Amino acid sequence: MKGSQLTVYVATQGHRRHHLTVVDWVLEETRKAGIVGATVVEVTEAIDMLGKYHAARFFELADQPVVVTVVAEDARIDALLASLRHGGTNLFYTRAPIEYEVLG
């Protein structure tokens, strides 16, 4: 199958969107777009799109950067991006065309 891989970079896992963390909100919007799988990776260190350094620290994990990656057909990725754009949260993302398949 052909589609896209969307990777959303969340500067810190402590940021919130209404009653959810931004990561949980992105995952909820992913589900609403009909995408059934997502991978969340907690990053040790990162520099955000404004050049600010973020890092996971022993006493302060709220500043830990997080990456959410999803793979789906283009129409579902388009729907997810439209939802995220209208969500009122600044997010940086990358999108790449891919081929994918379930084996087994």
C-alpha angles and dihedrals in degrees: 000000000000127000142112139292111220119196118190118196116210111195095212132005090221093071114106136207108201106307096342134073111251089250092054090046091052089049091049091050088048090056092047089053089058096252109141102192136051136164121217117197122188108215124212097214137000144160113229129223090272093052096255117144117233127185141170108247129189094247100029117047093157089086092055112123118232134199124204117196126188133176124202145127114298096254092059092046089050090052092049092049091049090053093047092048091056094045097088095235124117109236133167117215143172126211126195132178113244145170117231140174140172112243126206 
